Amino acid sequence: MSGLLSQEQAEALAEDAETLALLQERELSAEMLGELRSNGFPDSLALQGDGERVQAYRLMAAAIADFPPSFTPEWLDELAADFAAIYLNGSYGAAPSESVWLSDDHLICQDAMFELRQIYASKGVAAPDWRLRPDDHLVFQLQFIAHCLRRARSNDDWRSLADFLDEHLLRWLPEFAGRVANRCETALYAALALLCASWVDQLREILALLSGVDRPGREKIEARLLKKTSHMAEFVPLTFMPGLGPTL
């Protein structure tokens, strides 16, 4: 089966991706936490879990149901410490950047960052400052998904987005989410990591239906990447240029 999403449906999915990015971009304020509770998150997401993915949604709903009546400074500090351990200082050994997972030495700002910079540039966008947050960060990849969803007009666009997920985010996000869930201190961030991975995985299933192309297995993806790199000329990183189109 192949087809197109309506503009309204694509916009709703883009807003989902932006919401997941926002929740992992900065410490959660009392205002943001209150909105999660009042909006009935994650039921407010356009894309709802199916099959085994439902569990991640249930875990998030349970975490929000366990919020205290009032957000005390002490409770907010616990969330802030968990955010820092996951997204800032790597205390849990679960970096939110692709290079750390896919490079041989598990370092930041490796080939994946430059590859993603080129992909963003091909769509007219750029990460604002790699020194503050590298281009291959989870937040930027989620924002890029939103950008692509809003501009998809054909089956080729769906295939392109599917390939992006296969060759980048889905190669490391499940492991990132699992490690965060096993090592973090708060139920909220454990659930958020699993929810994000489940949402992206389900989006990939939808893209398979839209493009009419079955989702390839890991071995096929790795073989495709190997073939791509073997035919690639010497890689020349794209020089970062402030103002290279709108930022993500």
C-alpha positions as CSV (number, residue, x, y, z in Angstrom):
1,M,0.0,0.0,0.0
2,S,1.3,3.5,-0.9
3,G,-0.2,6.9,-0.6
4,L,0.1,10.3,1.0
5,L,-0.7,11.8,4.3
6,S,-2.9,14.8,4.3
7,Q,-1.3,18.1,5.2
8,E,-3.1,18.1,8.5
9,Q,-1.9,14.6,9.4
10,A,1.7,15.4,8.4
11,E,1.6,18.6,10.5
12,A,0.3,16.7,13.5
13,L,3.2,14.2,13.2
14,A,5.6,17.1,12.8
15,E,4.3,18.6,16.0
16,D,4.8,15.3,17.8
17,A,8.4,15.2,16.7
18,E,8.9,18.8,17.9
19,T,7.3,18.0,21.2
20,L,9.6,15.1,21.8
21,A,12.6,17.3,20.8
22,L,11.5,20.1,23.2
23,L,11.1,17.7,26.1
24,Q,14.8,16.6,25.6
25,E,16.2,20.0,24.7
26,R,16.2,21.7,28.1
27,E,15.4,21.1,31.8
28,L,11.6,20.7,32.3
29,S,10.2,23.7,34.1
30,A,7.2,23.6,36.4
31,E,5.1,25.3,33.6
32,M,6.1,22.6,31.1
33,L,5.4,19.8,33.5
34,G,2.0,21.3,34.3
35,E,1.2,21.4,30.6
36,L,2.1,17.7,30.2
37,R,-0.4,16.9,33.0
38,S,-3.2,19.2,31.9
39,N,-2.9,18.1,28.2
40,G,-3.1,14.4,29.0
41,F,0.3,13.7,27.6
42,P,1.1,11.3,25.9
43,D,-2.5,10.8,24.7
44,S,-2.2,14.3,23.2
45,L,0.3,12.9,20.7
46,A,-1.1,12.4,17.2
47,L,0.7,9.1,16.8
48,Q,-0.4,6.5,19.4
49,G,1.5,3.3,20.2
50,D,0.4,0.0,18.8
51,G,1.4,-3.6,19.7
52,E,4.4,-3.7,22.1
53,R,4.9,0.1,21.6
54,V,1.9,0.8,23.8
55,Q,4.0,0.0,26.9
56,A,6.1,3.1,26.4
57,Y,3.0,5.2,26.3
58,R,1.6,3.5,29.5
59,L,4.9,4.1,31.3
60,M,4.8,7.8,30.4
61,A,1.2,8.1,31.5
62,A,2.0,6.4,34.8
63,A,5.0,8.7,35.3
64,I,2.8,11.8,34.8
65,A,0.1,10.4,37.0
66,D,2.7,10.1,39.8
67,F,3.6,13.8,39.6
68,P,3.3,15.5,43.1
69,P,0.3,17.9,43.6
70,S,2.8,20.7,43.6
71,F,6.3,20.9,42.0
72,T,8.6,21.5,44.9
73,P,12.1,22.8,44.3
74,E,13.5,19.5,45.6
75,W,11.5,17.5,43.1
76,L,12.4,19.8,40.3
77,D,16.1,19.4,41.3
78,E,15.8,15.6,41.0
79,L,14.5,16.0,37.4
80,A,17.2,18.6,36.6
81,A,19.9,16.2,37.9
82,D,18.6,13.4,35.7
83,F,18.4,15.7,32.7
84,A,22.0,16.7,33.2
85,A,23.2,13.1,33.6
86,I,21.5,12.1,30.3
87,Y,21.8,15.1,28.0
88,L,24.7,17.1,29.3
89,N,27.5,15.3,31.1
90,G,27.1,11.6,30.0
91,S,27.0,10.2,33.6
92,Y,24.9,7.3,32.5
93,G,27.1,6.4,29.5
94,A,24.1,7.1,27.1
95,A,25.1,10.1,25.0
96,P,22.3,11.7,22.9
97,S,24.6,12.1,19.9
98,E,25.0,9.7,17.0
99,S,28.8,9.9,16.8
100,V,29.3,8.4,20.2
101,W,27.3,5.3,19.3
102,L,28.5,4.7,15.8
103,S,32.2,5.9,15.8
104,D,35.0,3.4,16.5
105,D,36.3,5.4,19.4
106,H,32.8,6.4,20.7
107,L,33.7,10.1,20.6
108,I,31.5,13.2,19.9
109,C,31.7,15.2,16.7
110,Q,32.9,12.4,14.4
111,D,31.8,11.5,10.8
112,A,28.1,11.3,11.7
113,M,28.0,14.9,12.7
114,F,29.4,16.0,9.3
115,E,27.2,13.6,7.4
116,L,24.1,15.0,9.1
117,R,25.3,18.5,8.5
118,Q,25.4,17.8,4.8
119,I,21.9,16.2,4.9
120,Y,20.5,19.2,6.7
121,A,22.1,21.6,4.2
122,S,20.6,19.6,1.3
123,K,17.2,20.5,2.8
124,G,18.1,24.1,3.4
125,V,18.6,24.0,7.2
126,A,21.5,24.0,9.6
127,A,22.2,23.4,13.3
128,P,22.8,26.8,15.0
129,D,26.1,26.1,16.7
130,W,27.9,22.7,16.9
131,R,29.9,23.9,19.8
132,L,26.8,24.1,22.0
133,R,25.1,21.0,20.6
134,P,26.5,18.9,17.7
135,D,24.6,18.4,14.5
136,D,24.0,14.7,15.2
137,H,22.2,15.3,18.5
138,L,18.9,13.6,19.1
139,V,17.1,16.9,19.4
140,F,18.3,18.1,16.0
141,Q,17.4,14.8,14.3
142,L,13.8,15.0,15.7
143,Q,13.5,18.6,14.5
144,F,14.7,17.6,11.1
145,I,12.1,14.8,11.0
146,A,9.5,17.5,11.7
147,H,11.0,19.7,8.9
148,C,10.8,16.8,6.4
149,L,7.3,15.8,7.4
150,R,6.0,19.3,6.7
151,R,7.6,19.3,3.2
152,A,6.9,15.8,2.0
153,R,4.9,15.8,-1.2
154,S,5.6,12.4,-2.9
155,N,6.5,8.8,-2.3
156,D,10.1,9.7,-3.0
157,D,10.0,12.1,-0.1
158,W,8.7,9.4,2.2
159,R,11.4,7.0,1.0
160,S,14.0,9.7,1.7
161,L,12.8,10.2,5.2
162,A,12.7,6.5,5.8
163,D,16.3,6.1,4.6
164,F,17.3,8.9,6.9
165,L,15.8,7.0,9.9
166,D,17.3,3.7,8.8
167,E,20.8,5.1,8.3
168,H,20.9,7.4,11.3
169,L,18.5,7.7,14.2
170,L,17.2,4.1,14.3
171,R,20.8,2.7,14.3
172,W,21.3,4.0,17.8
173,L,18.2,5.4,19.4
174,P,16.8,2.1,20.7
175,E,20.0,1.4,22.5
176,F,20.2,4.9,23.9
177,A,16.6,4.6,25.1
178,G,17.2,1.3,26.8
179,R,20.3,2.4,28.5
180,V,18.7,5.6,29.8
181,A,15.7,3.7,31.1
182,N,17.9,1.2,32.9
183,R,20.2,3.8,34.5
184,C,18.4,7.0,35.1
185,E,16.9,8.0,38.4
186,T,13.4,9.3,37.5
187,A,10.5,7.5,36.0
188,L,9.7,10.5,33.8
189,Y,13.0,10.4,31.9
190,A,13.0,6.6,31.7
191,A,9.6,6.8,30.1
192,L,10.5,9.7,27.8
193,A,13.4,7.9,26.3
194,L,11.4,4.8,25.6
195,L,8.5,6.8,24.3
196,C,10.7,8.7,21.9
197,A,12.2,5.4,20.6
198,S,8.8,3.8,20.2
199,W,7.4,6.9,18.4
200,V,10.2,7.0,15.9
201,D,10.0,3.2,15.3
202,Q,6.2,3.5,14.6
203,L,6.8,6.5,12.3
204,R,9.1,4.2,10.3
205,E,6.4,1.6,9.9
206,I,4.1,4.3,8.6
207,L,6.7,5.4,6.1
208,A,7.0,1.9,4.9
209,L,3.3,1.9,4.1
210,L,3.4,5.4,2.5
211,S,6.4,4.6,0.3
212,G,5.3,1.1,-0.6
213,V,8.8,-0.2,0.3
214,D,9.2,-2.8,3.0
215,R,11.4,-1.9,6.0
216,P,14.8,-3.4,5.5
217,G,16.6,-5.4,8.2
218,R,19.7,-4.3,10.0
219,E,22.1,-6.4,7.8
220,K,20.6,-4.9,4.7
221,I,21.0,-1.4,6.0
222,E,24.6,-2.0,7.0
223,A,25.3,-3.5,3.6
224,R,23.8,-0.5,1.9
225,L,25.9,1.9,4.0
226,L,29.0,-0.1,3.3
227,K,28.3,0.1,-0.5
228,K,27.6,3.8,-0.2
229,T,30.9,4.6,1.5
230,S,32.9,2.3,-0.8
231,H,31.8,4.4,-3.8
232,M,32.2,7.7,-2.0
233,A,35.0,10.1,-2.9
234,E,37.2,11.3,-0.2
235,F,34.9,12.9,2.4
236,V,35.2,16.6,2.7
237,P,33.3,18.0,5.7
238,L,30.9,20.9,5.0
239,T,32.4,24.0,6.6
240,F,30.0,25.4,9.2
241,M,28.5,28.6,7.9
242,P,26.3,30.6,10.3
243,G,23.2,31.7,8.4
244,L,23.2,28.7,6.0
245,G,19.4,28.8,5.7
246,P,17.0,28.5,8.6
247,T,18.2,26.7,11.7
248,L,16.6,23.6,13.0
